[in-house]
Amino acid sequence: MPAADFEMNEIHWMMDMFNTIDVGLVVLDRDYRVCVWNGFMENHSGLLPSAVKDKNVCDIYPSIDEKWFRSKAESVFVLKNRSFTIWEQQPYIFKFKNYRPITGKADHMYQNSTFIPLSNVRGEVSHICIIIYDVTDEAINKKELEDANSKLESLSRTDRLTGLYNRGFWEENLKKEFKRMQRSAGCSCLLMLDVDHFKRINDKFGHSGGDVALRHIADVLKKTLRESDVIGRFGGEEFAVTLVDTDIEGGKIFAERVRKIMSESTILFEENEIKLTISLGLAAYKPSYTKHELWIAEADKALYFSKENGRNRVTVLDDIS
């Protein structure tokens, strides 16, 4: 084959590869005008190379984060070094629709990209080449794995019946609050509450009725709590609330509010009405507590005083000590 023909074939092969390769190739000049727009870019954008040539890339794609893009590109022009970005830093440069059936849950193509400096014969960086890689499959798989791990973590710390924290996770949070109190000498309260005559509810309405009653209590507590407070199902029909940065007077107000709501509310279950009351015990943090279990025991002591002295009441530990 003559040398001229071989060179022509080589150019043809290179152009063929350039337009069929499964990555995007865009070349921009110093003013961010498009000089090259390969087949990948044409297929995913729907824009012919002739339609975008010599136009500012940010005008063609207004969805580009222009401030971020210029900062990235300028570092390549000035420093003459390659630069990379991954989808976790910037989900995409060009917002293309996702066309992959396997990852159809994504509404756009996730992209990694490489910015490459292109020098002229004088060694000046006059253009940059941007390579776009479609990493939608990898991104979606990673997101789904993270979501699954997050759900597993949530399940491991959540009481399935009430949606509150389970005892183990709640107690871990109490330990942290206890240590914070030891360091700061602040004020926080621990509130324990228990459903009065819960066995009667189970006997009359069955365990399903009892479950509805427990979920109702959980809903009331969640609606009444502040974001900083921590609530957990301590076990059976007993609940525990850590009232963060709350003095004893504030704790009494909160406890009495919850007691009143419970005593006045009616729970509907299979055309039946369930009425219930709760007993509560409240203990403020004391520097004399050497471990968080003592704090729990003191709040529990106040709770059982309520249970043994009429129920449907709030007892503060200091009032019986």
Sequence and secondary structure as in RCSB ss.txt:
>XXXX:A:sequence
MPAADFEMNEIHWMMDMFNTIDVGLVVLDRDYRVCVWNGFMENHSGLLPSAVKDKNVCDIYPSIDEKWFRSKAES
VFVLKNRSFTIWEQQPYIFKFKNYRPITGKADHMYQNSTFIPLSNVRGEVSHICIIIYDVTDEAINKKELEDANS
KLESLSRTDRLTGLYNRGFWEENLKKEFKRMQRSAGCSCLLMLDVDHFKRINDKFGHSGGDVALRHIADVLKKTL
RESDVIGRFGGEEFAVTLVDTDIEGGKIFAERVRKIMSESTILFEENEIKLTISLGLAAYKPSYTKHELWIAEAD
KALYFSKENGRNRVTVLDDIS
>XXXX:A:secstr
  HHHHHHHHHHHHHHHHHHSSSEEEEEETT BEEEE HHHHHHH   HHHHTTSBHHHH TTS HHHHHHHHHH
HHHH   EEE TTT S SS      STTTT SS  EEEEEEEEE TTS EEEEEEEEEE HHHHHHHHHHHHHHH
HHHHHHHB TTTSSB HHHHHHHHHHHHHHHHHH    EEEEEEETTHHHHHHHHHHHHHHHHHHHHHHHHHHHS
 TT EEEEEETTEEEEEETT  HHHHHHHHHHHHHHHHH  EEETTEEE   EEEEEEE  TT SSHHHHHHHHH
HHHHHHHHTTSS EEEHHHH 
